[in-house]
Amino acid sequence: MKRSEEITMQYFAFLDKHIQEVLSGSVSEFMELNEIAKHLAVSHTHLTDTIKKEKGQHPCYFYDEKIIHEAKIMIIDSHHSIAEIARVFTYDPSNFSKFFKKMTGTTPGTFRKNSRSI
């Protein structure tokens, strides 16, 4: 296995673990990309270049996608308010709604309503 493939696998495994730690409350906030790079023992630039080369997108794209995936699950499967879900994801509710809409094209409330009417 090439080193770039190894770094990519480590990055995605770290993201999955880290997001679950935030959601469980064992970690209080999401790490910045440079902090993740340190945990993987590579530079921020090397991590960015490697993920872009291997997957065609910036590492933040995948980080945001994984967060949105987990948020969608929680919005559909829980009865928590959108504000409560935003706080679980360490967001201010207003910022969470903006982030969610930017990533999905719809607000969390509309997403929930549409998901439940199916």
C-alpha positions as CSV (number, residue, x, y, z in Angstrom):
1,M,0.0,0.0,0.0
2,K,1.3,3.4,-0.9
3,R,1.9,5.9,1.9
4,S,-0.7,8.3,0.4
5,E,-3.4,5.5,0.6
6,E,-2.4,4.8,4.2
7,I,-2.7,8.5,5.2
8,T,-6.1,8.6,3.5
9,M,-7.3,5.5,5.3
10,Q,-6.0,6.9,8.6
11,Y,-7.8,10.2,8.0
12,F,-11.2,8.7,7.3
13,A,-10.8,6.3,10.3
14,F,-9.8,9.2,12.5
15,L,-12.8,11.3,11.3
16,D,-15.3,8.5,12.1
17,K,-13.9,8.0,15.6
18,H,-13.6,11.7,16.3
19,I,-17.1,12.5,15.2
20,Q,-18.5,9.7,17.4
21,E,-16.4,11.1,20.3
22,V,-18.0,14.5,19.9
23,L,-21.5,13.1,19.6
24,S,-21.0,11.0,22.7
25,G,-19.8,14.0,24.6
26,S,-16.4,12.5,25.4
27,V,-14.8,15.3,23.3
28,S,-16.1,18.8,23.7
29,E,-15.6,20.1,20.2
30,F,-14.6,19.3,16.6
31,M,-10.9,19.5,15.9
32,E,-9.4,21.8,13.3
33,L,-7.8,20.1,10.3
34,N,-4.3,21.1,11.5
35,E,-5.0,19.3,14.8
36,I,-6.1,16.2,12.9
37,A,-2.9,16.3,10.9
38,K,-0.8,16.4,14.1
39,H,-2.6,13.3,15.3
40,L,-1.8,11.6,12.1
41,A,1.8,12.7,12.3
42,V,1.8,14.6,9.0
43,S,1.8,18.3,8.2
44,H,-1.5,20.1,7.5
45,T,-0.3,20.8,3.9
46,H,0.7,17.2,3.3
47,L,-2.6,15.9,4.6
48,T,-4.5,18.3,2.4
49,D,-2.4,17.5,-0.7
50,T,-2.7,13.8,-0.1
51,I,-6.5,13.7,0.4
52,K,-7.0,16.0,-2.6
53,K,-4.8,13.7,-4.7
54,E,-6.4,10.4,-3.5
55,K,-10.0,11.5,-3.3
56,G,-10.3,14.7,-5.5
57,Q,-11.6,16.9,-2.8
58,H,-10.2,19.0,0.1
59,P,-10.2,17.1,3.5
60,C,-12.8,19.5,4.9
61,Y,-15.3,18.5,2.3
62,F,-15.3,14.9,3.7
63,Y,-15.2,16.2,7.3
64,D,-18.3,18.3,6.6
65,E,-20.0,15.5,4.6
66,K,-19.6,13.1,7.6
67,I,-20.9,15.6,10.0
68,I,-24.0,16.2,7.8
69,H,-24.5,12.5,7.4
70,E,-24.6,12.1,11.2
71,A,-26.8,15.2,11.6
72,K,-29.3,13.8,9.1
73,I,-29.5,10.5,11.0
74,M,-30.1,12.4,14.2
75,I,-32.7,14.7,12.7
76,I,-34.7,11.8,11.3
77,D,-34.3,9.3,14.1
78,S,-34.6,11.5,17.2
79,H,-37.3,13.7,18.7
80,H,-34.8,16.2,19.9
81,S,-35.3,19.8,18.7
82,I,-33.1,21.1,15.9
83,A,-31.5,23.4,18.6
84,E,-30.7,20.4,20.8
85,I,-29.2,18.6,17.9
86,A,-27.1,21.7,16.9
87,R,-25.7,21.7,20.4
88,V,-24.8,18.0,20.3
89,F,-22.8,18.9,17.1
90,T,-21.2,21.8,19.1
91,Y,-22.9,24.5,16.9
92,D,-25.0,27.5,17.8
93,P,-28.4,26.6,16.4
94,S,-28.4,29.5,13.9
95,N,-25.0,28.6,12.6
96,F,-25.9,24.9,12.4
97,S,-29.0,25.7,10.3
98,K,-26.8,27.8,8.0
99,F,-24.2,25.1,7.7
100,F,-26.9,22.4,7.1
101,K,-28.6,24.5,4.4
102,K,-25.3,25.3,2.7
103,M,-24.4,21.6,2.6
104,T,-27.9,20.1,1.7
105,G,-29.8,23.0,0.1
106,T,-32.5,22.8,2.8
107,T,-32.9,23.7,6.4
108,P,-32.8,21.0,9.2
109,G,-36.5,21.6,10.0
110,T,-37.6,21.2,6.4
111,F,-35.4,18.1,6.0
112,R,-37.0,16.6,9.1
113,K,-40.5,17.4,7.8
114,N,-39.8,16.0,4.4
115,S,-38.2,12.9,5.8
116,R,-41.1,12.1,8.0
117,S,-43.7,12.6,5.3
118,I,-42.2,9.8,3.2
